[in-house]
Amino acid sequence: MRAKFLISFLLLSLFVTQTIHARQGVALTRLYKMKRERKIDTNFYDELQVVDETRVLSQEGLKENDRIEKLPGQPHNVDFAQYGGYVTVDEKAGRAFYYYFTEAEHSKESKPLLLWLNGGPGCSSLAYGAMQELGPFRVASDGKTLQQNPYAWNKVANVLFLESPAGVGFSYTNTTSDLKNSGDKMTADDNYVFLLNWLKRFPEYKDRDFYISGESYAGHYVPQLAHNIVRHNKLENKTTINLKGVIIGNAVINDNTDEKGMYEYLWTHALLSDETNQAVQKYCDFSDFSPYAPKADEPKQCTDAITEANNNINLIDIYNIYAPTCHLKNLTDKPKKASGTIDPCSDNYVSAYLNTPEVQTALHANVTKLNYDWESCSGDIDGIVPVTSTSYMVLLFRAISWADLPHFFSEATMRAKFLISFLLLSLFVTQKIHARQGDALTRLYKMKRERKIDTNFYDELRVVDETRVLSQEGLKENDRIEKLPGQPHNVDFAQYGGYVTVDEKAGRAFYYYFTEAEHSKESKPLLLWLNGGPGCSSLGFGAMQELGPFRVASDGKTLHQNPYAWNKVANVLFLESPAGVGFSYTNTTSDLKNSGDKMTADDNYVFLLNWLKRFPEYKDRDFYISGESYAGHYVPQLAHNIVRHNKLENKTTINLKGIIIGNALINDNTDEKGMYEYLWTHALSSDETNHAVQKYCDFSEFPRYATKADEPKQCTDAIIEANNNINLIDIYNIYAPTCHLKNLTDKPKKASGTIDPCSDNYVSAYLNTPEVGGYTIVYKGDLTFATVRGAGHQVPSYQPTRALTLIKYFLDGKPLPRQ
């Protein structure tokens, strides 16, 4: 294993005397603080020691001693075996690790062995992984009763939870200096010795397919242990441990990506002011080789900004920013009914349960008889290692030459898959919920009037780099939509949905939804639809409210057939563009700031080249581009790009036949000026207000006044008056009724031929149902980056269904499902 792979695995001293009920992420916050204050050694993790064979001890008779007959408060219908106990990893030092093992519910003989490691650093895999995330039980609110976890990972694997390093949870050492000198090297070494001994105790798993999983600071533990296994397999020229893959959730790996990305995430989620974020990004250096060595040398502007940022998040759960916090001081007399989501007070329940003597006896734990309470820590929601942090980290991993790592990624025993992180998908450009498409256009007008955006005309497009056109082999069938939830029965056309990468280096990919024509698809043209805004979804508006095959009913669950769908006359392709709109995304935060017409036109053209390669039967089909609103920019710019490339290449790469734009936003002077005239002509603006707008306001690209401050007061007052007059109507259809329905209906209302004014609510509810689980990106070298939508730091806690699906497909060696 080359040291190049081990990007910043730190030599960390783990101080494990933490406060009771400390969150897993609190330990991580302390780690960041200690790093910033230069109180820990941040040298790179280097080489692992070769294990002394005398540390592998006899395990005869120990397996049956570890069998757990029944845990206190356990449900009656448990039909899988459980074990718990200690494995000595250093007999001389008196160092032993506690484990809890649950065999698979069914077919345990054929299912793989999965090791789970929690992070912190210094937090318990029993308290978090087993009792709050992926284990078979959840502790109820009385601190006594166990409730079955319907999304437990032992449905798909035999799961082994390990408390590591020494001093964490019930694991212990008789050598006090171990607690001070512990770090990544010792932990990786001890974890490997643990496995050798455990597999000797459970010989039936010796040759079983083996996977390592974990979260948070296990971003260090997991790859280091994998490194150790692969290295020893190579040194011994045999498969001592049959490692097949690793999976890490919200991994802490690199300071520069983790901490820097955390503050950017807070800013993009309105938890940090522009000023504070600007100061953090400008004055703070999160790199491993910071120009200021001790904390005293750090710029005061950085220190103040970090303090301000941290103060802003004191009252929220930074590990799931949209989750409620715990306000329950005491346990309940009777257990609350179990729900599918994690209770914010679960730490309290678990602490009470694991400090019960009967529970410790049943688990074969606390053999050293601690004279203090056991503690859990010696987790686009997750604000501590959010999508921005992990995306930065994935870019670093992609920059590594995988060819330099043959012993890890090319080893015959290692299945070619490596899921770095599953985490919350952050949609940076999502609008306020239920916002109308035109609201984004109103904001655009306002920003232009205030000179806050560049209003230069679109000019020339760049020639597309051919390396951005990637292989599409096998992707079409992966994108096929078998059936949408709530879809009518009489659907006789094919549907597809998925991602097309438009910039592999930046990690930028666009989501599309495609409906083939109802009849005679082979002879009908291909029509692309682009919504405007700018920044609004072609899936949420074009497909679900305008010209797509379905309309979402008032229950937010049922789809009605649209009798006027455009796929009656064409094969219709809906594109979410640019990056950040709808389900489209980028892993490069600066893309969201620097995006504009030029990049969008370029990306849209690259999308088409790749999509037509994925769907080659449409390569020479008559092609039309359509759209509305701000697509008055997108449509002609994309057409310009196509025509220009056809000319440059002296061939018809894309067979463009025409464009059509509805209510196109093209020119400020005509668009905004005409809007106020329209209001006046429809009795929505007085003669006096209209006269002032026309006389004093200059809507041209080169107005008489250079800045907003120079705009005549008469113009400003008239614009405000005109806008106030239309507050109570739907400005996007001035004669239409407005929505007064606050909630969805229990049963779907009967479909009508006109649009329901509350359709935004219905579509938002439909597209936010759990069927939309997240996204994955597969990079070269079989590195997969997966997100779990709506998950916090502890993914199996906050999104158990999606986490179980993820781990099942990971273990089966299959791509994540489309639905």
MARBA-887371 format. One record per residue (C-alpha): residue in one letter; x, y, z; residue number from 1. Coordinates in steps of 0.2 Angstrom, whole numbers, plus 5000, padded with zeros to 4 digits. Layout:
r east north up k
A X Y Z NUM
...
***
This chain:
r east north up k
M 5000 5000 5000 1
R 5007 5017 4995 2
A 5008 5031 5007 3
K 5000 5042 4993 4
F 4983 5034 4997 5
L 4984 5038 5015 6
I 4980 5056 5013 7
S 4979 5063 5031 8
F 4977 5049 5043 9
L 4982 5057 5059 10
L 4991 5051 5075 11
L 4978 5055 5087 12
S 4978 5053 5106 13
L 4961 5048 5111 14
F 4956 5056 5128 15
V 4941 5046 5132 16
T 4934 5054 5148 17
Q 4920 5063 5140 18
T 4904 5069 5147 19
I 4889 5058 5148 20
H 4877 5057 5133 21
A 4890 5066 5122 22
R 4885 5065 5104 23
Q 4896 5056 5092 24
G 4899 5072 5082 25
V 4904 5081 5098 26
A 4919 5071 5099 27
L 4923 5076 5081 28
T 4920 5094 5085 29
R 4933 5093 5099 30
L 4945 5085 5087 31
Y 4943 5100 5075 32
K 4946 5112 5089 33
M 4961 5103 5095 34
K 4969 5102 5078 35
R 4966 5121 5075 36
E 4974 5124 5092 37
R 4989 5113 5087 38
K 4986 5102 5102 39
I 4988 5085 5093 40
D 5001 5078 5082 41
T 4995 5079 5063 42
N 5009 5070 5055 43
F 5004 5058 5041 44
Y 4999 5041 5045 45
D 5013 5030 5037 46
E 5016 5012 5039 47
L 5008 4998 5049 48
Q 5017 4986 5060 49
V 5018 4967 5056 50
V 5008 4958 5069 51
D 5017 4948 5082 52
E 5009 4930 5080 53
T 5010 4928 5099 54
R 4995 4940 5100 55
V 4984 4927 5091 56
L 4978 4917 5106 57
S 4968 4901 5109 58
Q 4949 4904 5107 59
E 4943 4886 5112 60
G 4926 4886 5121 61
L 4925 4905 5121 62
K 4912 4906 5107 63
E 4898 4898 5117 64
N 4903 4908 5133 65
D 4899 4923 5122 66
R 4881 4918 5117 67
I 4868 4930 5122 68
E 4852 4920 5127 69
K 4841 4935 5128 70
L 4843 4954 5131 71
P 4832 4962 5144 72
G 4817 4970 5136 73
Q 4820 4960 5120 74
P 4805 4957 5108 75
H 4798 4939 5108 76
N 4800 4935 5089 77
V 4819 4935 5088 78
D 4825 4921 5077 79
F 4844 4925 5075 80
A 4859 4922 5086 81
Q 4868 4936 5096 82
Y 4885 4935 5104 83
G 4894 4948 5115 84
G 4911 4947 5124 85
Y 4929 4952 5124 86
V 4944 4948 5113 87
T 4961 4951 5120 88
V 4972 4961 5107 89
D 4987 4963 5119 90
E 4989 4950 5133 91
K 5004 4959 5140 92
A 4996 4976 5141 93
G 4979 4969 5147 94
R 4971 4977 5132 95
A 4954 4969 5126 96
F 4940 4975 5114 97
Y 4922 4972 5117 98
Y 4911 4966 5102 99
Y 4893 4963 5099 100
F 4888 4951 5085 101
T 4871 4948 5077 102
E 4870 4934 5064 103
A 4859 4936 5049 104
E 4840 4934 5051 105
H 4840 4921 5037 106
S 4852 4911 5027 107
K 4867 4916 5039 108
E 4878 4903 5030 109
S 4878 4911 5013 110
K 4878 4929 5019 111
P 4894 4939 5021 112
L 4902 4946 5037 113
L 4901 4965 5039 114
L 4911 4974 5052 115
W 4905 4991 5058 116
L 4916 5004 5066 117
N 4909 5020 5074 118
G 4919 5036 5074 119
G 4920 5051 5086 120
P 4934 5048 5088 121
G 4931 5038 5104 122
C 4913 5034 5102 123
S 4904 5017 5105 124
S 4899 5006 5091 125
L 4887 4997 5103 126
A 4878 5014 5108 127
Y 4877 5021 5091 128
G 4879 5008 5077 129
A 4870 4994 5086 130
M 4857 5003 5096 131
Q 4853 5019 5086 132
E 4858 5015 5068 133
L 4859 4998 5060 134
G 4857 4985 5074 135
P 4842 4974 5076 136
F 4835 4984 5091 137
R 4831 5002 5096 138
V 4830 5007 5114 139
A 4813 5013 5119 140
S 4809 5029 5128 141
D 4808 5020 5145 142
G 4826 5015 5144 143
K 4821 4997 5147 144
T 4812 4990 5132 145
L 4820 4985 5115 146
Q 4810 4988 5099 147
Q 4814 4979 5083 148
N 4822 4989 5070 149
P 4814 4984 5053 150
Y 4829 4991 5043 151
A 4842 4981 5053 152
W 4857 4977 5042 153
N 4857 4959 5048 154
K 4843 4956 5036 155
V 4857 4956 5022 156
A 4873 4952 5032 157
N 4880 4944 5048 158
V 4885 4961 5057 159
L 4899 4963 5069 160
F 4900 4979 5080 161
L 4917 4983 5087 162
E 4921 4995 5102 163
S 4938 5002 5097 164
P 4951 5008 5102 165
A 4954 5003 5120 166
G 4944 5015 5132 167
V 4929 5016 5120 168
G 4913 5009 5126 169
F 4916 4993 5136 170
S 4933 4990 5128 171
Y 4948 4992 5141 172
T 4966 4992 5144 173
N 4975 4988 5161 174
T 4990 4999 5155 175
T 4985 5018 5158 176
S 4998 5024 5146 177
D 4988 5015 5131 178
L 4975 5029 5133 179
K 4988 5043 5131 180
N 4998 5034 5117 181
S 4984 5027 5107 182
G 4982 5033 5089 183
D 4978 5027 5072 184
K 4993 5016 5071 185
M 4989 5007 5087 186
T 4971 5006 5082 187
A 4973 4999 5065 188
D 4985 4986 5073 189
D 4973 4981 5087 190
N 4959 4980 5075 191
Y 4968 4968 5064 192
V 4973 4957 5079 193
F 4955 4957 5085 194
L 4949 4950 5068 195
L 4962 4937 5068 196
N 4957 4931 5085 197
W 4938 4933 5082 198
L 4939 4923 5066 199
K 4948 4909 5076 200
R 4934 4910 5089 201
F 4921 4909 5075 202
P 4930 4898 5062 203
E 4914 4896 5051 204
Y 4917 4914 5045 205
K 4936 4912 5042 206
D 4933 4911 5023 207
R 4917 4921 5022 208
D 4917 4937 5011 209
F 4921 4951 5023 210
Y 4917 4969 5022 211
I 4922 4984 5033 212
S 4910 4998 5036 213
G 4909 5014 5047 214
E 4906 5032 5048 215
S 4913 5049 5053 216
Y 4931 5046 5060 217
A 4930 5028 5054 218
G 4936 5037 5038 219
H 4952 5034 5046 220
Y 4949 5017 5054 221
V 4941 5008 5039 222
P 4954 5011 5026 223
Q 4968 5009 5038 224
L 4962 4992 5043 225
A 4959 4987 5025 226
H 4977 4993 5021 227
N 4983 4981 5035 228
I 4973 4966 5029 229
V 4978 4968 5011 230
R 4996 4971 5016 231
H 4997 4955 5027 232
N 4988 4945 5014 233
K 5002 4950 5002 234
L 5016 4947 5015 235
E 5009 4930 5019 236
N 5005 4926 5001 237
K 4988 4919 5006 238
T 4971 4926 5010 239
T 4971 4927 5029 240
I 4955 4938 5028 241
N 4944 4938 5013 242
L 4941 4956 5011 243
K 4929 4961 4997 244
G 4926 4979 5000 245
V 4924 4994 5011 246
I 4910 5007 5014 247
I 4911 5023 5024 248
G 4897 5036 5028 249
N 4901 5054 5030 250
A 4920 5050 5032 251
V 4932 5061 5041 252
I 4948 5060 5030 253
N 4955 5077 5026 254
D 4955 5093 5036 255
N 4955 5104 5021 256
T 4940 5096 5014 257
D 4930 5092 5030 258
E 4931 5108 5040 259
K 4932 5120 5025 260
G 4917 5111 5017 261
M 4907 5111 5034 262
Y 4907 5130 5035 263
E 4902 5132 5016 264
Y 4888 5120 5020 265
L 4882 5130 5034 266
W 4882 5146 5023 267
T 4873 5138 5009 268
H 4859 5132 5021 269
A 4857 5150 5028 270
L 4865 5146 5045 271
L 4880 5158 5042 272
S 4880 5176 5036 273
D 4888 5181 5020 274
E 4901 5191 5030 275
T 4905 5177 5042 276
N 4907 5164 5027 277
Q 4918 5176 5017 278
A 4929 5179 5032 279
V 4931 5160 5035 280
Q 4935 5157 5017 281
K 4947 5172 5016 282
Y 4957 5171 5032 283
C 4956 5153 5038 284
D 4969 5140 5031 285
F 4962 5122 5034 286
S 4976 5114 5025 287
D 4988 5101 5032 288
F 5002 5113 5030 289
S 4995 5129 5036 290
P 5007 5144 5035 291
Y 5004 5148 5054 292
A 5010 5134 5065 293
P 5004 5138 5082 294
K 4986 5144 5086 295
A 4993 5161 5091 296
D 4998 5164 5073 297
E 4981 5162 5066 298
P 4973 5178 5060 299
K 4961 5186 5072 300
Q 4949 5188 5058 301
C 4948 5169 5056 302
T 4947 5165 5075 303
D 4932 5178 5076 304
A 4923 5171 5061 305
I 4925 5153 5067 306
T 4918 5158 5084 307
E 4904 5168 5076 308
A 4900 5153 5065 309
N 4900 5141 5080 310
N 4889 5152 5090 311
N 4876 5153 5076 312
I 4873 5134 5077 313
N 4872 5132 5096 314
L 4853 5129 5096 315
I 4852 5116 5082 316
D 4857 5098 5080 317
I 4872 5101 5069 318
Y 4872 5082 5064 319
N 4855 5084 5057 320
I 4851 5102 5054 321
Y 4832 5100 5051 322
A 4829 5087 5065 323
P 4821 5092 5081 324
T 4832 5092 5097 325
C 4829 5083 5113 326
H 4819 5092 5126 327
L 4815 5076 5137 328
K 4824 5077 5153 329
N 4818 5060 5160 330
L 4813 5043 5153 331
T 4795 5039 5151 332
D 4786 5027 5162 333
K 4780 5017 5147 334
P 4789 5015 5130 335
K 4783 5027 5117 336
K 4777 5019 5101 337
A 4791 5015 5089 338
S 4792 5026 5073 339
G 4803 5024 5057 340
T 4814 5038 5062 341
I 4827 5041 5075 342
D 4821 5049 5092 343
P 4832 5064 5096 344
C 4833 5058 5114 345
S 4839 5041 5109 346
D 4856 5045 5117 347
N 4847 5046 5134 348
Y 4838 5030 5132 349
V 4853 5020 5126 350
S 4864 5027 5141 351
A 4850 5021 5153 352
Y 4849 5004 5145 353
L 4868 5001 5144 354
N 4871 5006 5162 355
T 4858 4994 5169 356
P 4868 4979 5177 357
E 4856 4966 5170 358
V 4859 4972 5153 359
Q 4878 4972 5155 360
T 4877 4955 5162 361
A 4867 4949 5147 362
L 4880 4957 5135 363
H 4894 4949 5145 364
A 4901 4967 5146 365
N 4909 4978 5159 366
V 4919 4964 5166 367
T 4931 4976 5174 368
K 4917 4983 5185 369
L 4919 5002 5181 370
N 4917 5013 5196 371
Y 4908 5026 5185 372
D 4894 5026 5173 373
W 4897 5019 5155 374
E 4897 5033 5142 375
S 4893 5033 5124 376
C 4909 5043 5119 377
S 4926 5044 5129 378
G 4885 5061 5069 379
D 4861 5087 5004 380
I 4854 5089 5036 381
D 4873 5082 5042 382
G 4882 5099 5045 383
I 4898 5091 5053 384
V 4904 5081 5038 385
P 4891 5087 5025 386
V 4890 5084 5006 387
T 4902 5099 5003 388
S 4915 5091 5013 389
T 4914 5074 5006 390
S 4913 5081 4988 391
Y 4929 5090 4991 392
M 4936 5074 4998 393
V 4930 5063 4983 394
L 4939 5075 4971 395
L 4955 5072 4980 396
F 4953 5054 4979 397
R 4949 5055 4960 398
A 4965 5065 4958 399
I 4975 5050 4965 400
S 4982 5038 4952 401
W 4974 5022 4955 402
A 4987 5013 4945 403
D 4999 5017 4959 404
L 4988 5007 4971 405
P 4989 4989 4963 406
H 4989 4979 4980 407
F 4973 4988 4986 408
F 4962 4990 4971 409
S 4968 4976 4959 410
E 4970 4962 4972 411
A 4960 4947 4965 412
T 4951 4945 4982 413
M 4945 4963 4983 414
R 4929 4966 4974 415
A 4929 4981 4963 416
K 4919 4993 4973 417
F 4923 5006 4986 418
L 4909 5017 4992 419
I 4917 5032 5000 420
S 4902 5041 5007 421
F 4883 5040 5009 422
L 4876 5057 5014 423
L 4864 5071 5012 424
L 4861 5078 4995 425
S 4862 5097 4996 426
L 4852 5106 4983 427
F 4860 5123 4983 428
V 4848 5131 4971 429
T 4832 5124 4977 430
Q 4819 5138 4980 431
K 4808 5141 4995 432
I 4796 5127 4995 433
H 4781 5128 4983 434
A 4789 5144 4975 435
R 4782 5147 4958 436
Q 4793 5147 4943 437
G 4790 5165 4940 438
D 4796 5170 4958 439
A 4814 5166 4952 440
L 4811 5177 4937 441
T 4805 5191 4949 442
R 4821 5189 4959 443
L 4831 5190 4943 444
Y 4823 5207 4938 445
K 4826 5214 4956 446
M 4844 5208 4955 447
K 4847 5216 4938 448
R 4839 5232 4944 449
E 4850 5233 4959 450
R 4865 5229 4948 451
K 4869 5213 4958 452
I 4872 5202 4943 453
D 4882 5203 4927 454
T 4870 5209 4913 455
N 4882 5208 4898 456
F 4875 5200 4883 457
Y 4879 5182 4879 458
D 4893 5181 4866 459
E 4903 5166 4860 460
L 4902 5148 4865 461
R 4918 5137 4868 462
V 4922 5123 4857 463
V 4917 5107 4867 464
D 4932 5096 4873 465
E 4929 5079 4866 466
T 4935 5070 4882 467
R 4918 5076 4890 468
V 4909 5064 4879 469
L 4910 5048 4889 470
S 4905 5029 4886 471
Q 4887 5026 4889 472
E 4887 5007 4887 473
G 4873 4999 4897 474
L 4867 5015 4905 475
K 4851 5016 4895 476
E 4843 5001 4902 477
N 4849 5006 4920 478
D 4839 5022 4917 479
R 4822 5013 4912 480
I 4808 5018 4924 481
E 4797 5002 4926 482
K 4783 5011 4934 483
L 4781 5028 4944 484
P 4772 5027 4961 485
G 4754 5031 4959 486
Q 4755 5029 4940 487
P 4739 5024 4930 488
H 4738 5006 4924 489
N 4735 5010 4905 490
V 4752 5017 4901 491
D 4759 5010 4885 492
F 4775 5021 4882 493
A 4792 5019 4889 494
Q 4800 5031 4902 495
Y 4818 5034 4907 496
G 4826 5044 4920 497
G 4844 5046 4926 498
Y 4860 5056 4926 499
V 4872 5061 4912 500
T 4889 5068 4917 501
V 4893 5084 4908 502
D 4910 5087 4917 503
E 4918 5072 4925 504
K 4932 5082 4933 505
A 4920 5094 4941 506
G 4908 5081 4946 507
R 4894 5090 4937 508
A 4879 5079 4931 509
F 4862 5083 4924 510
Y 4846 5074 4928 511
Y 4834 5070 4914 512
Y 4817 5062 4912 513
F 4812 5055 4895 514
T 4795 5049 4889 515
E 4794 5041 4872 516
A 4779 5045 4861 517
E 4763 5035 4864 518
H 4762 5029 4847 519
S 4774 5028 4832 520
K 4789 5033 4842 521
E 4801 5028 4828 522
S 4794 5041 4816 523
K 4791 5055 4828 524
P 4804 5069 4832 525
L 4814 5072 4848 526
L 4809 5087 4858 527
L 4819 5094 4872 528
W 4810 5105 4885 529
L 4819 5117 4896 530
N 4811 5127 4910 531
G 4816 5144 4915 532
G 4817 5153 4932 533
P 4831 5154 4930 534
G 4834 5140 4942 535
C 4818 5130 4941 536
S 4815 5112 4938 537
S 4809 5105 4921 538
L 4803 5089 4931 539
G 4793 5099 4943 540
F 4785 5111 4931 541
G 4787 5105 4913 542
A 4784 5087 4916 543
M 4773 5087 4931 544
Q 4762 5103 4928 545
E 4763 5107 4910 546
L 4766 5095 4895 547
G 4772 5079 4903 548
P 4761 5063 4902 549
F 4755 5064 4921 550
R 4748 5077 4933 551
V 4750 5075 4952 552
A 4734 5073 4961 553
S 4728 5083 4976 554
D 4734 5069 4988 555
G 4752 5071 4982 556
K 4753 5052 4979 557
T 4742 5048 4963 558
L 4746 5052 4945 559
H 4732 5057 4933 560
Q 4735 5055 4914 561
N 4737 5071 4905 562
P 4726 5070 4890 563
Y 4736 5084 4882 564
A 4753 5078 4884 565
W 4766 5082 4871 566
N 4772 5064 4870 567
K 4756 5061 4859 568
V 4766 5070 4845 569
A 4784 5069 4850 570
N 4797 5059 4860 571
V 4799 5072 4874 572
L 4815 5075 4884 573
F 4815 5085 4900 574
L 4831 5092 4906 575
E 4836 5099 4923 576
S 4848 5113 4920 577
P 4860 5121 4925 578
A 4869 5111 4939 579
G 4860 5114 4956 580
V 4843 5114 4948 581
G 4831 5101 4953 582
F 4840 5084 4955 583
S 4855 5090 4944 584
Y 4871 5093 4954 585
T 4889 5097 4955 586
N 4903 5092 4967 587
T 4912 5109 4964 588
T 4904 5122 4975 589
S 4911 5136 4964 590
D 4901 5130 4949 591
L 4885 5136 4958 592
K 4893 5154 4960 593
N 4901 5154 4942 594
S 4887 5147 4933 595
G 4879 5157 4919 596
D 4873 5157 4901 597
K 4889 5152 4894 598
M 4892 5137 4905 599
T 4874 5132 4904 600
A 4874 5132 4885 601
D 4891 5122 4885 602
D 4884 5109 4897 603
N 4868 5107 4888 604
Y 4877 5104 4872 605
V 4888 5091 4881 606
F 4873 5083 4889 607
L 4865 5081 4872 608
L 4881 5073 4864 609
N 4881 5060 4879 610
W 4863 5057 4879 611
L 4862 5054 4860 612
K 4876 5041 4863 613
R 4866 5033 4876 614
F 4850 5033 4865 615
P 4858 5030 4848 616
E 4842 5027 4839 617
Y 4838 5046 4841 618
K 4855 5051 4834 619
D 4848 5056 4817 620
R 4831 5060 4822 621
D 4823 5077 4818 622
F 4827 5087 4834 623
Y 4818 5102 4841 624
I 4822 5113 4857 625
S 4807 5121 4867 626
G 4806 5130 4883 627
E 4798 5145 4892 628
S 4803 5160 4903 629
Y 4821 5161 4906 630
A 4823 5147 4893 631
G 4822 5162 4881 632
H 4841 5162 4885 633
Y 4844 5144 4886 634
V 4835 5138 4870 635
P 4843 5150 4857 636
Q 4860 5149 4865 637
L 4859 5130 4864 638
A 4853 5131 4846 639
H 4868 5143 4842 640
N 4880 5130 4850 641
I 4873 5116 4839 642
V 4873 5126 4823 643
R 4890 5132 4826 644
H 4897 5115 4830 645
N 4888 5107 4815 646
K 4897 5120 4804 647
L 4914 5118 4812 648
E 4914 5099 4810 649
N 4906 5101 4793 650
K 4893 5088 4797 651
T 4876 5086 4806 652
T 4881 5081 4823 653
I 4863 5085 4830 654
N 4849 5087 4817 655
L 4841 5103 4823 656
K 4825 5107 4814 657
G 4818 5122 4825 658
I 4815 5130 4841 659
I 4800 5136 4851 660
I 4799 5147 4866 661
G 4784 5152 4877 662
N 4784 5169 4885 663
A 4802 5171 4882 664
L 4813 5181 4893 665
I 4826 5189 4881 666
N 4828 5207 4882 667
D 4826 5218 4898 668
N 4820 5233 4889 669
T 4805 5224 4881 670
D 4802 5211 4895 671
E 4801 5222 4911 672
K 4795 5238 4903 673
G 4781 5228 4894 674
M 4776 5219 4910 675
Y 4772 5236 4918 676
E 4762 5242 4903 677
Y 4753 5225 4903 678
L 4747 5228 4921 679
W 4741 5245 4917 680
T 4731 5240 4902 681
H 4723 5226 4913 682
A 4718 5239 4926 683
L 4731 5232 4939 684
S 4741 5248 4939 685
S 4734 5266 4940 686
D 4737 5279 4927 687
E 4749 5289 4939 688
T 4759 5274 4943 689
N 4761 5268 4925 690
H 4766 5286 4920 691
A 4779 5287 4933 692
V 4787 5270 4928 693
Q 4787 5274 4910 694
K 4794 5292 4913 695
Y 4807 5289 4926 696
C 4813 5270 4925 697
D 4826 5265 4912 698
F 4826 5246 4909 699
S 4839 5246 4895 700
E 4855 5236 4896 701
F 4864 5253 4898 702
P 4853 5264 4909 703
R 4856 5282 4912 704
Y 4861 5279 4930 705
A 4876 5267 4934 706
T 4870 5261 4951 707
K 4854 5257 4960 708
A 4858 5272 4971 709
D 4857 5283 4956 710
E 4840 5277 4951 711
P 4827 5291 4952 712
K 4816 5290 4968 713
Q 4801 5293 4957 714
C 4805 5276 4948 715
T 4809 5267 4964 716
D 4792 5272 4972 717
A 4782 5268 4956 718
I 4790 5251 4955 719
I 4785 5247 4973 720
E 4768 5254 4971 721
A 4765 5243 4955 722
N 4772 5227 4964 723
N 4761 5230 4979 724
N 4745 5231 4968 725
I 4748 5213 4962 726
N 4752 5205 4979 727
L 4735 5196 4980 728
I 4734 5189 4963 729
D 4743 5176 4953 730
I 4754 5187 4942 731
Y 4758 5172 4931 732
N 4740 5170 4926 733
I 4730 5186 4932 734
Y 4713 5178 4930 735
A 4716 5162 4938 736
P 4711 5157 4956 737
T 4725 5157 4969 738
C 4729 5142 4980 739
H 4720 5142 4997 740
L 4723 5123 5001 741
K 4735 5121 5015 742
N 4735 5102 5016 743
L 4734 5088 5004 744
T 4718 5079 5002 745
D 4716 5061 5009 746
K 4709 5055 4992 747
P 4714 5062 4975 748
K 4702 5075 4968 749
K 4695 5071 4951 750
A 4706 5076 4937 751
S 4701 5091 4926 752
G 4707 5098 4910 753
T 4714 5114 4918 754
I 4729 5116 4930 755
D 4725 5116 4948 756
P 4732 5132 4957 757
C 4739 5121 4971 758
S 4748 5110 4959 759
D 4765 5116 4966 760
N 4760 5109 4983 761
Y 4755 5092 4976 762
V 4771 5090 4965 763
S 4782 5095 4979 764
A 4775 5082 4990 765
Y 4776 5069 4977 766
L 4794 5072 4972 767
N 4799 5073 4991 768
T 4792 5055 4994 769
P 4805 5042 5000 770
E 4805 5034 4982 771
V 4817 5048 4978 772
G 4832 5042 4988 773
G 4848 5051 4982 774
Y 4861 5049 4969 775
T 4876 5040 4965 776
I 4892 5044 4954 777
V 4903 5030 4948 778
Y 4921 5036 4945 779
K 4935 5027 4936 780
G 4944 5014 4947 781
D 4926 5008 4953 782
L 4925 5022 4966 783
T 4907 5026 4969 784
F 4901 5041 4978 785
A 4883 5039 4985 786
T 4871 5051 4993 787
V 4856 5047 5004 788
R 4843 5061 5003 789
G 4837 5068 5019 790
A 4850 5059 5030 791
G 4860 5066 5044 792
H 4877 5061 5051 793
Q 4872 5044 5056 794
V 4863 5038 5040 795
P 4856 5022 5046 796
S 4847 5032 5060 797
Y 4839 5045 5050 798
Q 4836 5036 5034 799
P 4835 5017 5039 800
T 4826 5011 5023 801
R 4838 5019 5011 802
A 4853 5014 5021 803
L 4847 4996 5021 804
T 4844 4997 5002 805
L 4862 5004 5000 806
I 4871 4991 5011 807
K 4861 4977 5002 808
Y 4866 4982 4985 809
F 4883 4986 4990 810
L 4885 4968 4997 811
D 4877 4960 4982 812
G 4890 4969 4971 813
K 4876 4978 4961 814
P 4873 4996 4956 815
L 4860 5005 4968 816
P 4842 5003 4961 817
R 4833 5016 4951 818
Q 4818 5014 4962 819
***
